[in-house]
Amino acid sequence: MDKNSCSSDRCSGSGFGLGSWLVGLFFGALGGVTIALLTAPKSGKELRGELREGAKAIPERASELLDDTLDLYASGVNYAQVAVEEQTMRVKKAVAAGKLAAAKKREELDYSSSSALPFQHH
């Protein structure tokens, strides 16, 4: 199956990322606030005033949400970098220990083969 082929309602490799997620979150939050305000028992004048104030606050709220999301993303990247560095160090230590063990074993084998008496032939 091709990497970019579509199956049922979902396409693989379509490139949806953080931007699409943020847009969806924004519109979902906006819809939720609108429904909450419209279903609240208030007069039309009060409702229009709250909608106006809410609309004015959207850019600030979106900016705060974006800042929080970017902070969370940066923290995740930092955590991943630290985890990769720790794993790299573990692998390097394991490789060094393996090389040391191999060198010791080679030395033991060389010593045991050279310790044969001159009159013993195999």
C-alpha atoms as one frame of an Amber mdcrd trajectory, in Angstrom:
protein
   0.000   0.000   0.000   1.288   3.447  -0.922   2.444   5.772   1.891   0.153
   8.579   0.724  -2.906   6.459  -0.050  -6.169   6.987   1.793  -8.091   4.320
   3.651 -11.678   4.958   4.840 -11.920   8.465   6.366  -8.246   8.855   7.285
  -5.267   9.618   5.045  -1.777   8.710   6.145   1.026  11.191   5.583  -1.369
  14.133   5.224   0.872  16.489   7.226  -1.496  17.495  10.029   0.523  18.873
  12.890   0.600  21.382  15.699  -0.941  24.169  13.594  -3.984  22.104  12.684
  -4.363  21.021  16.277  -4.271  24.627  17.491  -6.832  25.746  14.903  -9.149
  22.913  15.914  -8.688  23.713  19.597  -9.390  27.387  18.977 -12.598  26.784
  17.037 -13.757  24.150  19.512 -13.235  26.518  22.435 -14.934  29.346  20.542
 -17.927  27.120  19.776 -18.154  25.962  23.381 -18.087  29.518  24.728 -20.700
  30.615  22.209 -23.045  27.753  23.095 -22.558  28.393  26.824 -23.374  32.084
  26.416 -26.362  31.455  24.167 -27.911  28.938  26.534 -27.401  31.086  29.635
 -30.569  32.781  30.927 -29.756  36.443  30.153 -31.351  39.317  28.313 -30.371
  40.056  24.739 -28.528  43.226  25.711 -26.466  41.410  28.385 -25.731  38.566
  26.006 -24.572  40.894  23.223 -22.334  42.739  25.689 -20.748  39.518  26.902
 -20.277  38.285  23.336 -18.574  41.583  22.450 -16.260  41.339  25.491 -15.571
  37.693  24.764 -14.703  38.484  21.148 -12.296  41.202  22.282 -10.555  38.737
  24.627 -10.096  36.028  21.962  -6.746  37.300  20.597  -5.277  37.520  24.102
  -6.573  34.077  25.034  -5.299  32.616  21.767  -1.901  34.193  22.412  -1.790
  32.715  25.918  -2.828  29.311  24.579  -0.150  29.481  21.892   2.495  30.480
  24.463   1.475  27.626  26.768   1.491  25.157  23.874   4.932  26.299  22.710
   6.269  26.035  26.274   4.887  22.512  26.513   6.410  21.634  23.125   9.813
  23.049  24.163   9.683  21.066  27.405   8.896  17.904  25.466  11.771  18.494
  23.056  14.143  19.178  25.963  13.021  15.983  27.729  13.552  13.985  24.533
  17.046  15.444  24.079  18.021  14.555  27.646  16.629  11.034  27.242  18.553
  10.521  23.984  21.769  11.821  25.561  21.359   9.468  28.534  20.735   6.489
  26.256  23.741   7.451  24.123  25.955   7.516  27.215  24.646   4.103  28.312
  25.379   2.632  24.885  28.867   4.158  24.833  29.597   2.735  28.295  28.303
  -0.681  27.248  30.436  -0.651  24.091  33.523   0.374  26.103  32.855  -2.406
  28.638  32.440  -4.894  25.786  35.710  -3.818  24.188  37.511  -4.111  27.529
  36.076  -7.591  28.136  37.074  -8.673  24.623  40.607  -7.347  25.105  40.936
  -9.201  28.430  39.680 -12.415  26.863  42.113 -12.036  23.934  44.920 -11.484
  26.436  43.899 -14.596  28.381  43.811 -16.655  25.186  47.192 -15.315  24.051
  48.689 -16.069  27.462  47.274 -19.580  27.612  48.513 -20.417  24.117  51.996
 -18.990  24.782  52.327 -20.775  28.121  52.634 -24.166  26.405  56.009 -25.778
  26.990  58.376 -25.759  24.021  58.402 -29.555  23.769  54.607 -29.797  23.655
  53.258 -29.704  20.126  49.629 -29.748  19.311
